[in-house]
Amino acid sequence: LILAMDACYGIHVYGMINDTYCKSEGFRKVPYHYYEPGRDECEEYFLHENAPYGGHRFITEKKVFAKWAKKHTITFTHPNWTVS
C-alpha cells in the first residue's frame, strides 16, 4: 500500500476485513488458508496479535490501513469498510 499511495491516485482493496470484524456480531468463520484445515482467520489473527514475539500484527496493520484511508484515496470493498 505504501508504494501504491505514492504511485496511484486511488487504491481499491478487495477482500480484506477491517480491524473490528472478528469482534463483530455474526462474523463469518473462514479458514485462514483455503488449502489447509486448521484455525480460522480470526483465531489466527488473535493468536498473532497477542504473541509475545514473532507474530504478524494483522489487527494493528488493519488499523494503520484505516488511518491511511483517511488521508489517501483508499477504498476497501468486499467487505466494505466504514472509515470515519
C-alpha positions as CSV (number, residue, x, y, z in Angstrom):
1,L,0.0,0.0,0.0
2,I,2.9,2.4,0.7
3,L,4.1,2.1,-2.9
4,A,0.6,2.4,-4.3
5,M,-0.1,5.5,-2.2
6,D,2.9,7.1,-3.8
7,A,2.3,6.0,-7.3
8,C,-1.5,6.0,-7.7
9,Y,-4.4,8.5,-7.4
10,G,-6.6,5.9,-5.8
11,I,-6.4,2.4,-4.5
12,H,-9.1,-0.3,-4.4
13,V,-8.5,-3.1,-1.9
14,Y,-10.7,-6.2,-2.2
15,G,-11.3,-9.0,0.3
16,M,-9.7,-7.5,3.4
17,I,-11.6,-7.5,6.6
18,N,-11.3,-4.5,8.9
19,D,-9.8,-4.4,12.4
20,T,-13.2,-4.9,14.2
21,Y,-14.6,-7.6,12.0
22,C,-13.6,-10.5,14.3
23,K,-15.3,-8.9,17.3
24,S,-18.5,-8.0,15.4
25,E,-21.7,-10.0,16.0
26,G,-22.4,-12.6,13.3
27,F,-18.9,-12.6,11.7
28,R,-18.4,-15.4,9.3
29,K,-15.8,-18.0,10.1
30,V,-13.5,-18.8,7.2
31,P,-10.3,-20.8,7.1
32,Y,-7.1,-18.8,7.4
33,H,-5.7,-20.7,4.4
34,Y,-8.1,-22.1,1.9
35,Y,-5.9,-25.0,1.1
36,E,-5.3,-26.4,4.6
37,P,-7.6,-27.2,7.5
38,G,-6.9,-25.7,10.9
39,R,-7.6,-22.4,12.6
40,D,-10.0,-19.9,11.1
41,E,-9.0,-16.4,10.0
42,C,-10.0,-14.7,13.2
43,E,-8.4,-17.3,15.5
44,E,-5.1,-16.8,13.6
45,Y,-5.4,-13.0,13.8
46,F,-5.9,-13.1,17.6
47,L,-3.1,-15.6,18.0
48,H,-0.6,-13.4,16.2
49,E,-1.9,-10.1,17.7
50,N,-1.2,-11.4,21.2
51,A,2.0,-13.3,20.5
52,P,4.8,-12.2,22.8
53,Y,7.2,-12.0,19.9
54,G,7.4,-13.0,16.2
55,G,3.8,-12.5,15.4
56,H,2.3,-10.6,12.4
57,R,0.1,-7.9,14.0
58,F,-2.8,-8.3,11.5
59,I,-5.3,-6.3,13.5
60,T,-2.9,-3.5,14.2
61,E,-2.0,-3.5,10.5
62,K,-5.7,-3.0,9.5
63,K,-5.9,-0.1,12.0
64,V,-3.0,1.5,10.2
65,F,-4.6,1.0,6.8
66,A,-7.8,2.6,8.1
67,K,-5.8,5.7,9.2
68,W,-4.1,5.9,5.8
69,A,-7.5,5.7,4.1
70,K,-8.5,9.0,5.9
71,K,-5.6,10.8,4.2
72,H,-5.5,9.0,0.9
73,T,-8.0,7.7,-1.6
74,I,-8.2,4.1,-0.5
75,T,-11.4,2.2,-0.9
76,F,-12.0,-1.2,0.8
77,T,-14.7,-3.4,-0.6
78,H,-16.0,-7.0,-0.2
79,P,-16.4,-6.4,2.7
80,N,-16.9,-2.6,2.7
81,W,-15.1,-0.6,5.4
82,T,-16.6,2.4,7.0
83,V,-13.6,4.8,7.5
84,S,-14.5,7.7,9.8
